[in-house]
Each structure stands twice: as C-alpha cells, then as structure tokens.
C-alpha cells in the first residue's frame, strides 16, 4: 500500500516570501502532481512582537496570504509562533551601545516542531520538509521509504562554517571581541556531539545533508527530537557567537537538525541524486527530468542561462505584478526548456489567479529586549 506523504513549507506573511509561495504551490501541484490536501503551509507574522500587531491580531493573514489560501481550498495552513523574531543572542558594542540578534530561518523547524507537538501529522506516514524557494520541474523523483536527507556541502563533519578571510567582511562585532581576521577554520561537529553526551554508536549515525528532508512520522513526532532540534540550533547559534569572528552563521538550523537526529539515534539515508542538488541548475547543461530547482541564487550570476532574473529583485511585488513584458522576454531568450517553463509558470499564475489581492503591509520587527 502506498505511503501517505505530507509536504510542508514555512513562510512569513510578507510579499517577498508570498510570491515565492505562489510559485512553489503552482509547480508542486501542476507539475509535480501533489494533491492540495497533502500540503501544509505553516506561516507566521513578521511583526508578531509589535504592540500594534497585538491589536491587529497577527494570526489574521494578509489579503495576499488569504487569497493564496482561497486559491488552494483543500490545502491546510497553520498559524505559528514566530520563534525566529525573538532575540537569540545579544551584542554589547561598548559606549552604551547594544542590540539583540534574531535568527529568522529557525522558523522552518520551529513551526514543524510546534505542530508536530500537536500531532498534526498523524494522518500521514511520512513528511517532506521543503523550502519556499523551490520550483518543481516535474514529478518528484522516487526516494527510498523512511528517513532521507539530500547531500549538501554545508554541514561538513569537521569543518562546518569554514570560511576564508575577506577584508570586505570585517565588522565592528568582530573588532570588539578582539578578532583580527574573519576567517574560520571550521567547527568539528563530532566535538559538539561528544560535548552533549552523544555515545559513539549514535555519533556514527550522523549524516551529511541539508535543505530537503523526509521523515517517518513516527520518528519525527518523538518529543525528545522536537526539543533537540531547537536546542541544538540554539547551541550552534551561541557557539558561533563565541567562536566565529562574524558570529552566528546562516544554515545553522540545518546543522542543528542533523546533530539532533544523530543524538536521537535516527538514521538518515543520504540522497545524492543530481535532481535534488541545489546547484544542479547552475551548470551549463539542461537539468535532468524531475529536477527540483532551488533558485536561491540570482540567475544573472550564470551568464549561460541568458536571463537577468533574481528573486532578491522582488522584495515587495511579485515578478508578474506591473506587467509581464520582462517575464516574456526572459522566457523567449532563455537557453534551456526548464528556464522557459519556470517563467511560463509565473505568467500562468498571473492569468489563473486574477482574484488574489496581492497586498501585504506587514513589516519585519525586531525586539530590543
């Protein structure tokens, strides 16, 4: 009997992520063929901690997000606490100056843990944990049953967060802590597991992977794992605030999750299929059928694609708002068929969902204390 699989994604309710959510949902349903009823969108308000937000009830979605919910009526959507907008560390800069530090990417996992703690996944056998900036070119490639993670170079076992010195990245936070250079030779993750009392038999289960995860529901909903995912992430945030010249590092939540899985003795099968690689679309060749495109980098950085698109150019409006001439131009001049389909999907969203009111006035807010 086929496994029942749930597909999850998290977004903050703000324009930059909402148009990416639209493209995610359009491609995963139209191209990958995933049923709406098997998708859960977890969401939080970026202004959760403002006094005004309390009066406006932050659990109310923006017009834009509400329109997306109405466009996919069988899809589930769950409001979440905004753990990522809380201060996770504090930086004292001298002369009376200080500020708190958030780590917003934590929300991807905190939302899952919050709702797994409420047994939301009971009706499914397995759970895919996905990112909003994914575009599905076709059916999702088959992977083994059970717990899997896609290989990624980021969580290196002995040199996590390694970086070379770069003069242009020097900052005051580095200087007030006495660092002369911003290079970092890397963190040995096995040392972290030993520090937290993980036995050798479980350390051996650590798997190098990130970005895309699939879990057995019965494994993921274990309460110790839910606690450990967040606590290992917090641990790595603070460890890098101490050890790394530039402080906390992005992708910390990916590394924290891997550490938590090992500590809980959960084996993950590593997937090295090119169709799941985050960088496969950057090569000067057509992508394999079924590739999941993770468009986290600007297309213009890869001249062979022959388009100037980059998601960072659209912080307030969807690429299809204000006319589609640019999308048509990029579609027509794109070198590869997948790139043409990518822009065609954006144009089709504009045509197929004219009643979505793409308006969202919520703004990021950082707590001082």
C-alpha positions in Angstrom: 0.0 0.0 0.0 1.5 3.4 -1.0 2.7 5.6 1.8 0.6 8.7 2.6 3.1 11.6 2.4 2.7 15.2 3.7 4.5 18.1 2.0 5.4 21.1 4.3 6.7 24.6 3.8 7.0 27.6 6.0 6.7 31.3 5.1 6.5 34.6 7.0 3.5 36.6 5.8 5.4 39.2 3.7 5.5 40.0 0.0 9.0 38.6 -0.7 8.0 35.2 0.5 4.4 35.1 -0.6 5.1 35.3 -4.3 7.7 32.5 -3.8 5.0 30.5 -2.0 2.7 31.0 -5.0 5.3 29.7 -7.4 6.0 26.8 -5.0 2.4 25.8 -4.8 1.7 26.2 -8.5 4.6 24.0 -9.5 4.2 21.3 -6.8 0.5 20.9 -7.8 0.6 21.4 -11.5 4.0 19.9 -12.4 4.8 17.5 -9.5 1.1 16.5 -9.2 0.9 16.7 -5.4 -2.7 16.9 -4.1 -3.6 20.1 -2.3 -4.9 18.0 0.7 -1.4 16.7 1.3 0.2 20.1 1.6 0.6 22.1 4.8 1.7 25.8 4.7 3.0 26.9 8.1 3.1 30.7 8.5 3.8 33.4 11.0 3.6 37.2 11.0 6.9 39.1 10.8 5.5 41.8 13.1 4.3 39.4 15.7 6.0 41.2 18.6 4.9 44.8 17.9 2.2 46.4 20.2 0.2 47.3 17.1 0.3 43.7 15.9 -1.4 42.6 19.2 -4.2 45.0 18.5 -4.5 43.8 14.9 -4.4 40.1 15.8 -1.2 38.9 14.0 -2.9 35.5 13.4 -5.0 37.2 10.7 -3.4 36.6 7.3 -2.7 39.5 5.0 -5.0 39.9 1.9 -2.3 38.3 -0.2 -1.9 35.2 2.0 -5.7 34.9 2.4 -6.0 34.9 -1.4 -3.5 32.1 -1.7 -5.4 30.1 0.9 -8.6 30.6 -1.1 -6.9 29.7 -4.3 -5.9 26.3 -2.8 -9.0 25.4 -0.8 -8.1 21.8 0.1 -4.6 22.8 1.3 -4.1 23.1 5.1 -2.5 26.2 6.6 -1.4 26.6 10.2 -0.5 29.8 12.1 2.7 29.6 14.1 4.6 31.3 16.8 7.4 33.4 15.4 10.4 31.9 17.2 12.8 33.4 14.6 11.9 37.0 15.5 12.9 36.6 19.2 16.3 37.6 20.2 18.6 34.6 20.4 21.7 36.5 21.5 22.8 40.0 22.5 25.7 42.0 21.2 27.3 44.6 23.5 29.3 47.0 21.4 30.7 49.4 24.1 29.9 53.0 24.9 26.4 52.1 25.9 25.5 50.5 22.5 24.0 47.0 22.3 21.4 45.1 20.3 19.6 41.8 20.1 20.2 39.3 17.4 17.4 37.3 15.7 17.8 34.1 13.6 14.7 34.1 11.4 15.5 30.8 9.5 14.8 29.0 12.7 11.1 29.3 11.9 11.3 26.5 9.3 11.9 24.0 12.1 10.2 25.7 15.0 6.9 25.7 13.0 7.3 21.9 12.4 8.1 21.2 16.0 5.3 23.3 17.3 2.7 21.5 15.2 4.3 18.0 15.4 3.9 18.5 19.2 0.2 18.8 18.4 0.2 15.5 16.4 -0.8 17.3 13.2 0.9 14.7 11.0 -0.9 11.7 12.4 -2.9 11.0 9.1 0.3 10.8 7.1 3.0 8.1 7.1 5.9 10.4 6.0 6.7 14.1 6.0 8.7 16.1 3.4 10.3 19.3 4.8 10.7 21.7 1.9 11.7 25.3 1.2 9.5 28.1 -0.3 12.1 28.9 -3.0 11.8 25.6 -4.8 10.4 25.2 -8.3 9.3 21.7 -9.2 10.0 21.0 -12.9 8.1 17.6 -13.0 7.1 14.7 -10.7 9.2 14.5 -7.6 11.8 11.7 -8.1 11.3 8.5 -6.2 13.3 8.1 -3.0 13.5 5.2 -0.5 10.9 4.8 2.1 11.7 6.3 5.5 14.1 9.0 6.6 16.2 10.6 3.9 18.2 13.8 3.5 19.7 15.3 0.4 23.5 15.6 0.3 24.8 19.1 0.8 28.3 20.5 1.3 27.3 22.9 4.1 27.2 20.6 7.2 30.8 19.4 6.9 31.6 17.0 9.7 34.9 18.5 10.7 34.8 22.0 9.1 31.3 23.3 9.5 31.0 27.0 8.8 34.6 27.2 7.5 35.4 30.4 5.6 38.5 32.3 4.3 39.3 35.8 5.5 37.8 38.6 3.5 38.8 42.2 4.3 35.4 43.5 2.9 33.6 41.5 5.6 35.3 43.0 8.6 32.8 44.5 11.0 32.6 46.1 14.5 31.2 42.9 16.1 34.4 41.2 15.1 36.6 44.0 16.4 35.0 44.5 19.8 35.7 40.8 20.5 39.4 41.1 19.6 39.4 39.2 16.3 42.0 40.4 13.8 40.7 38.3 10.8 37.3 36.9 9.9 38.4 33.6 8.6 37.3 30.5 10.4 38.9 27.0 10.2 35.6 25.3 10.8 33.7 23.6 13.6 34.1 19.8 14.3 30.6 18.6 14.7 31.7 15.4 16.3 33.1 17.5 19.2 29.7 19.1 19.6 28.0 15.7 19.8 30.6 14.5 22.4 30.1 17.6 24.4 26.3 16.9 24.6 26.8 13.3 25.8 26.1 11.5 22.5 27.6 8.0 22.6 29.8 6.8 19.8 27.1 4.5 18.4 24.9 7.4 17.8 27.6 9.7 16.6 28.2 7.1 13.8 24.6 7.8 12.6 25.3 11.4 11.8 24.7 12.1 8.1 25.9 15.0 6.0 22.8 16.5 4.4 20.7 19.6 4.4 17.8 21.5 2.6 15.4 18.6 1.8 14.4 16.2 4.5 11.8 13.3 4.6 10.9 11.6 7.8 8.8 8.8 9.0 6.0 10.5 11.0 6.5 8.1 14.0 10.2 9.2 14.1 9.8 12.9 13.7 7.0 13.3 16.3 9.1 12.0 19.2 9.1 14.8 21.8 12.8 14.5 22.6 13.7 15.0 19.0 11.5 18.1 18.7 13.2 19.6 21.7 16.7 18.7 20.5 16.2 20.2 17.0 15.6 23.6 18.5 18.1 23.3 21.3 21.0 22.1 19.1 20.1 25.1 16.8 20.3 27.5 19.7 23.5 25.8 20.9 25.2 26.3 17.5 23.9 30.0 17.3 25.6 30.8 20.6 28.7 28.7 19.9 29.4 30.7 16.8 28.6 34.0 18.6 31.6 33.0 20.8 33.9 31.2 18.3 33.3 32.7 14.9 34.7 36.2 14.2 31.5 37.2 12.4 29.1 35.5 14.9 26.1 33.2 14.2 26.0 31.6 10.8 23.2 31.0 8.3 22.3 27.4 7.7 22.7 26.8 11.5 19.2 25.3 11.6 20.2 22.7 9.1 23.3 21.7 11.1 21.4 21.8 14.4 18.8 19.4 12.9 21.5 16.9 11.8 23.0 17.0 15.3 19.7 16.4 16.9 18.9 13.4 14.6 22.3 11.8 15.5 21.8 12.4 19.2 18.4 10.6 19.0 19.9 7.7 17.1 17.8 8.4 14.0 19.4 7.1 10.8 19.0 9.2 7.6 19.7 7.8 4.2 21.8 10.3 2.2 20.4 11.1 -1.3 23.0 12.1 -3.9 20.6 12.1 -6.9 21.5 15.1 -9.1 17.8 16.0 -9.3 17.9 17.1 -5.7 21.2 19.0 -5.8 20.8 22.7 -5.0 23.4 23.8 -7.6 22.4 21.5 -10.5 20.5 24.2 -12.3 23.6 26.5 -12.3 25.5 24.2 -14.7 25.6 24.9 -18.4 23.5 21.9 -19.4 19.9 21.0 -19.3 18.6 19.7 -16.0 17.7 16.0 -15.6 13.9 15.4 -15.8 12.3 15.8 -12.4 14.9 18.2 -11.0 13.8 20.4 -8.1 15.2 23.8 -8.8 16.3 25.7 -5.7 16.6 29.2 -7.1 18.3 30.8 -4.1 21.0 32.5 -6.2 20.5 35.1 -9.0 20.2 33.7 -12.5 22.2 36.6 -13.8 25.3 35.2 -12.0 25.2 32.3 -14.5 25.5 34.1 -18.0 24.9 30.8 -19.9 21.2 31.0 -18.7 20.8 34.2 -20.7 18.4 35.8 -18.3 18.7 38.5 -15.6 16.2 37.1 -13.1 17.0 37.1 -9.4 14.5 36.6 -6.6 16.1 39.3 -4.5 14.9 41.9 -7.1 11.3 41.4 -5.8 11.1 42.3 -2.1 7.7 44.0 -2.3 6.0 42.9 -5.6 5.6 39.6 -7.4 7.6 39.3 -10.6 4.3 39.2 -12.6 2.9 42.4 -10.9 3.0 45.5 -13.0 3.1 43.7 -16.4 4.7 40.6 -17.8 6.9 42.0 -20.5 10.1 41.2 -18.7 9.0 37.6 -17.9 8.1 37.1 -21.6 11.4 38.5 -22.7 13.3 36.1 -20.3 11.1 33.2 -21.4 11.8 33.8 -25.0 15.6 34.3 -24.7 16.2 31.5 -22.1 18.6 28.9 -23.3 17.0 25.8 -21.7 13.5 24.5 -21.7 13.3 24.3 -17.9 14.0 28.0 -17.6 11.3 28.8 -20.2 8.9 26.7 -18.1 9.9 28.5 -14.9 8.8 31.9 -16.4 5.8 30.4 -18.0 4.6 29.3 -14.6 4.9 32.8 -13.3 2.9 34.1 -16.2 0.2 31.5 -15.7 -0.1 32.3 -12.0 -1.0 35.9 -13.1 -3.6 34.6 -15.5 -5.0 31.7 -13.5 -5.4 33.5 -10.2 -6.6 37.1 -11.0 -8.6 37.3 -7.8 -5.7 37.1 -5.4 -5.3 40.6 -3.9 -1.5 40.8 -3.7 -1.4 43.3 -0.8 0.5 42.8 2.4 1.5 45.7 4.7 3.2 43.6 7.4 6.8 44.5 8.1 9.7 42.9 9.9 10.1 43.8 13.6 12.9 43.1 15.9 12.5 43.0 19.7 15.0 45.2 21.6 14.7 43.1 24.7 
